[in-house]
Amino acid sequence: MLNVKRIFKAQAVCASLLILGFLSPAFADHKAHKKLAVDRVEGDLSVMVLGSGGPIATEAGRASAGYLIFTDGNPRILMDVGGGTFQRLAESGTKIPDLDIILLSHLHIDHTGDLSSMIKTIYFHNRLAGTARKEDEPVRIYGPLANGVGFPFASDNPQYPDTSEYVDGYYSLDGGVERYLNLFATAITLDNTDPEQGPSKFSYQAHDLLSWVPGAAIETVLDEGVGEDRLLITAIAVDHGPVPALAYRIEYKGHSVVYSGDTGSRGFGPELAGADNMIAISENADLLIYDTAITDTAPAYGLFHVLHTEPTRMGVVAREANVEKLVLSHITPNTENSLGEVRQLVRAQGYRGKISEAKDLKVFNLGH
């Protein structure tokens, strides 16, 4: 027997949707003209926060670590791609068909979890734009070399692979778990009728960067373009306990952004080697995005104070490097409700620059 009440209820819901969607221009216009994060990008060099959180899913709703770098308003570089950054990219309104540089600070999943989703959307964005990527237009992925630190009972088996091994494990035709992308990228563009374009070709390059912390020097990652259009990316190994990890610096048109990734407070080993590596790469930076996972006292478990930066040390780095603005990011339940304390501890070290909290889809513009 038909349930008359349910039928009428369904009809009423449909009628309401019709009224809201088709008979209310004001409502439709409001949705159509919603300001997107990409609309706030302007100037020479910009950072859009795709993920300001850590590895834990919390009610704060932050995605894990990830940042999108724009040069002259064009998205060019991803720095880390933790879980949730793909969704934030979609919400931002940004299209990334020409993005070709991905910088991985280290190979923890809260910094790499959406890598494949990002790469796949590059090809879909090209497909929807009616363009195609060629084999000589690879997605370039950079990350740390294995540092040789192994498991306690198998020192010849490093805890972390080289970045090239990690990436090949996903995309290589010779056994990569997501090797289908090599055919898929072509298949979705076979109907491209532009003879100048033709179908897409999936292509990537994986590059390993030095990750041994003691005695580390700043390494050139990428140096392209000339004059004021020169894009320079450098990196240095930083202490994240046994984890191979890097901090990155991006320079363009006289502006600079530094990203710490995850890094500890005390340096490597009993001699605290590499404790000043963050100071070296952050010198006179316009923007320093820093790991804010802990306070000086929380959590009590000591391992976290080896793996992450205490605010007092963050303040010393920002002061000594003469950083213009410090951005607190990689925020965890330890710091979500303690950012006021973090700011006070940073200030207590004599840092007088600006301090800002990273939030998902927040945009920092330089040179506008």
N, C-alpha and C positions, 0 to 999 in steps of 0.2 A: 504494500500500500504506500502511496506517495505521502511524504511528510510535507503537508502544506505550509507549515510554519517555517521549515527550512528553506523551501522554495522562495517564500516571500522575503525571508531574511537575505538570501543570496541576491535576489533582485534589488533589494534596498541597497546592499553594498555596492553592486554594479552601478546603480544609479548615482550613488555618492561619488564614485570614482569618475564617472562621466562628467558630473558637474564640476568636480575639482580639476580634472584634466583637460576638459574641452570647453566648458562654459565659463571658466574663470581666467581670463587673460592675465589678470594681475598675479594669480598664483603661478601660472605657467612662466610668466616673465621673471618672477622671483627665482624660480629654479634655473631658468636658462641663463640668468645673469649673476649667478652665485660666483663670488670672487674666489679664484683658485690660487693655490700656493704659487704656481708658475707665473701668475699675473704679477706677483710681487718681486720677481727677479728683474734686476736692472743693474747697469754698470759693467765694469770690466771683469770682475771676478766675484762670483757669488757661491754661497754654500746653502743648500737646502737640506735640512735635517730630515732624513727618512726614518731614522730610528734612534731614539735618545735613551733607550733602556738597556737592561742587562739580559742575562740568560733566563730570568724567571718571569713567567706569565703572572701579572698582578692586575688588580682592579684599576691601577693607574692607566693601564691600556697602552703603555709605551711599546713600540716595536723595538727589537734588538738593534744593535749598532749598525748604522748605515748613513752615508752622506753622499749627496749628488752635487758635483762641482760644475758650474757654468762658466764659460769664458765668453765675453761679449753677449751674454744672454742665451748662449747655446749650450745644452747639456753635453759635457765631454767625458767626465770622469766619475766613476763610482768608487768611493772609499768604504770598504766593507759592505756586506749585503746580508745582514742577519735576518732572522725570521720576522716577518711582518713588513719588511721594507718594500716588498713587491706591492703589497696592498697600499702602502703610503704613496708609492710612485703613481699608482692608478688614481688615488684621491687627489694627487697634486695637479693632475691635468697635463703632466709633462710627457712628451713623446721623445723616444730616444733612438731613432733609426740610425743616427750618425755616431752614437756613443761607441767608443772603441777602446777605452782604457778602464781596467778594473784593478784597484789596489787592495790587496788583502793584508791586513796588519798581522794576522796569525790565523791558524787553522782551527780555532774553536768554532763550534757550530753556531753559536750566537753571533758570529761575525761572517759566516759563510752560507748559512742555511738557505737563502733565497738566490744563490748564484745561478742555478739553472733556470729558474723562473725569469730572472733578469735577462739572461742570454736569449732565451726563447722569445721574449717580448721584443727584443731588438729586431728579430726577423719578422715577427708579426707586424711591428710598426712599419717596417719597410714594405711589407706586402700591402698593407692598407694605404700606404702613400703611393703605391704604384712604382716603387723603386726596388732595387735589388743590391745586395752586397756581393762583391766579387771576391775571388779567392785571395786577391792581393789587398783586401781590406779586412784583415783579421781582427777579431776581438783580442786585445792584448791583456793578459792577466799576469800580475806581478805579486809575488809573495815571498816569504822567507825560505831559505835553504834549510834543510835539516841541520840541527846543531850537534848531533852525535850523542845526545843524552838519551840513554836507553832505560829499559825497565830494570828494576833492581836485580833480577835474576837472569837477565838476557841483555847484557850491555851492548851486544852486537845488533840489537833490534831497536832502532830509535823509536821513541814514543810517537814522533810526528814525521811524516814523509817530507821530501822536498815538495814545494808547491807544484812543480812540473809533474811529479808523480801523482799528486792529488788530482790535478786537473785532467791529466791523461786518463786517470781512472774513471772519470765521468765521460769524456768525449772522444777518446781515441777510437779510430776504426778497429784497432787491434785490441778488442776486449773492453772498451769503455762501456760502463753500464747504461749510459745514455747516448750511445753511438748512433742511434736512430736519427739524431739531429742532422747528421751528415746527409741523409737522404731527404729528411723532412723539409729542411730549408729550401731545397730545390723543388720538391713536390708542390709546395704551396704557392710557388711563383711560376709554374710551367705555363700558365696562361698569360704571362706578361707579353704583351704584343709589341712593346717598344724594342726594336732591333738593337738599339744602343744599350739597352739594359739586359734583356734576357733574364733567365731565372737566377735566383740567389745561389751562392755557394757558401756552405758553412765552413768557416775557417777560424782557427784560434792559434794563438801563440802563448806559451806559458814560460815565464821568466823567473829564475831563482835569484834572490838577493841575499847578500851576506847577512848572517844572523848571529854570529858569535859576538857576544857582548864585550868581553874584555878587549881593550885596544881598538874598538870599533871606530871607523871613520865614516864621515858622510859619503854616501855612494850616489852617483848620478844614475837615476832610473830612466829618465827620458829627457831629451833636450832637442826640441824641434821648433821650427819657425825662426825668423830673424827679426832683428830690430825690436820694436815695441810689441810685436806679435809673438815673441819668443815665449814658449811654454817650457818651464823647467820644473822637473819633479826629482826630488832627492829623497833619500831614506837613510836611516841609521838603525842598527840593532839596539833594542832596548830590553831591559831586564823584566821578564815575566815568569820568573822562576825557571823551571825546566823547559818552558814553551818557547820555541823560536818565534820571535816577535819583532816588529818593526814600527817605527814612527815615520811618518811621511811629511814632506814639505812641498807645497805647490806654489810656484811663483809665476805671475803673469802681469805684464804692464805695470811693474813697480809695486804690486800688491802680493801679499803672502799669507798662506793658510797652513798651519801645522796641525797634525792629528797624532795624538799620542798612541792610539790603539790602547791596548791594556798593558800597563807597565807598573812595576813595583816601586817602592820608595827607597830601597836600601842598596841597590847595586848587586852585583853577582859575586857570590862566594864570600869567603871570610875577609877578603881585602876590599869588598864593596866595589868591585871593578865595574866601570860603566855607569856609575851613579849620576854622572854629569852629562850623559849622552843626550838627555832631553834638553838640557840647557844649550848644548851645541847646536842642535837642529832648530831650536826655537828662537834664536837670536833675532831681535827686532821684528818679530812676526806681527802682522796686523791682527791675526786671529789665531788663538791656540785652543783647540778642542781637546779637553783633558778627561781622562778616565776618573770618574767620580763615584766609584763603587763602594767606598768605605769612608768612615770618619777616622779620627785618630784612635778611637777606642772601640768602635763597633765595626765588624763583629769581634768578639773576644778571641776567637780561634785564630792563632798566629799565622796560619798559611795564607789567609786572605791579605795580610799585611806584607807578605812577601810578593804576592801576585799583583797587588793593586797599590795605588798611590794615596798615601795619607795627605789630607789637606795641608798640613804644615809643610810637607815637601813640595806640594803643588805651588804653594805661595812662594817658596824659595826659587823654584824654577822660573815662575812667571816674573819675579822681581829681577833675578840675575840675567834673564834673557831679554829684559826690557820689552815685554809683550804689551801691545796696545789693549787687546781685549782677551779675556779668559772666558771660555765657554765650558760650563760644567755639563758633562754628558756621561753616557753609560751609567745612568742613575738606577740604583737598585733599592730594594726595601730598606737597606741600611741607611740610605741617604735621602730617600724620597721626602721624608718629613723632617730632615735635618740639614737642609741646604742653607738655612740661616747660620747654623753652627759652622758649616763648611766655609761660608763667606768670611765669618769672623776669624777663623783660623788662618785663612789665606791672607787676610788683611794684617793679622798679627805678625806676619813675616815681612811686612814692609811693602807689599805690592800695592800700588796706587792706581793701576789701570782699571778699566771697566771689567765688571764681572756679569755674565749673563747665564741664565739657565737655558739649556737646550730643551726644546719641545718638538715633538714630531710635526713636521711641515713648517717649522719656523725657517725664515730665510734671512741670511746675513749677506748684505751687499757691500762690496768694497769698490771704491772708485766711481761712485754715482753722484 
